Amino acid sequence: MIALYSDAGLPRPLDNRERMQQMINNSSLFVSAWHNHLLVGLARSVTDLVWCYYLADLAVLSDYKKKGIGKELIRRTKEWVGRESMLLLLSVPAAMDYYPKIGFKKCDNSFIIHRLE
């Protein structure tokens, strides 16, 4: 997972294995994509299963991008969570053009308090 996040350019605490483990332990749902024994994609979510879910991570190995893997990971996540829950996410700057292409709408009604590093 750390190698995948690193390759995908996700800004996560990759050098802090304990914190990464806590992210895994406290997540609600993982949907993964594999090529043989290689993890090539991952969607990690936090959800209450009835109102909303936060897609915390969407990562695809660079050699596997533009093959529909990210879109399929999101589709399967949505299928598992159900139609009554809305999908929320924060995008890394490099992916801002990707999400509208697969059906996301940019919102102007959200707020954030950034974490202390």
N, C-alpha and C positions, 0 to 999 in steps of 0.2 A: 504494500500500500504506500509506503514512504517513497519507494522508487517511482511509482506511478504518479504520485502528487508532485514529486520533484520534476519529472519529465513534463508533466502537464503545466508546470509553472504556477501551481496554486500556492499562495502565500500562507502556509501553515507552519506550525512549530516543528519542522522536520528533524531538527537536531535534538528535540526533547521527546524521547520515546515514551516517557511516563505520561506526558500531556497528550501525545497522540493516542496512547492506549485509553486514556480517559475519554477522548473524543469518540473512540470506538464503543467503549462500554456504555456511554450515555446516549448513544444514537438509537433511534427507533427502528430504522429500516435501512438495509443495504441491498442494492441490486447491483450485480456485477456481471462483467463480460469477460470471457476467457478465450484464449486461443491456445489449445492444448493445455499446458500447465502454466501459462503466462497470463497474469491479470492485465487485461488491456483496457478496461473501463470500469468505473465505479460511480454509482449515485448513492450518496449518504444523506438520509433525511431524519428530521425530528418532527414528530406529529402527535396529535391527540386523536387522530383517526375519525373525527367527526366534523371538524370545522376547518382546520388548516394544517398544512405541513410546510415545513421550511426545508427546501432542498439546499442543504449545507454545502455539499460538494458534488460537482460533476466533473469527472476527470477521465480523459481518454489519452492513451499513449500517442505521442506525436506520429508514429508510423502507422497508426490505425485511424487517424482522423479522416473526415470526409468520406466515411463508409456507412454513416447512419447509426453508429454505435451510441453516441450521446442521445440522439433522438429516441432510439429504442429503449435506452435505460430510463429516460423520462416517461415514455409510454408505459413501461412495465411498472414503474413507481406509481404513476397515476392510477393504473388498473388495480394495484394492490390496495392503495389508500381509499379509493372510491370516488364517485362523482360528487359527493356532498362536501368534500374538502377542497379548499382553494390552495393552489401552489404558490409559494412565495420564495424568492431568492434574492441574494445580492450577487452581482456579477463582478468578476475581475474585469479591469478595463479592456483587456484583449478580447473578451467574449461579448462585448456590448452589441456588436453587429450580428452575432450568432442567434441570440434568443428571439428576436423578432421574426427571424426566418422560420422558426419552428413553432410559431403561434403565441409567443409571449407578448404582452402589452406592457410598454414602459409606463410606470406610474409616477405621478408627481405628488402623491399624497402619503409618502412614507417618511419616517424619521429614523435616525440612528444615534446612539451614544456609543462611540468607539471604546473598545477595551483599552485598559492600561497595559502596556507591554512590559 
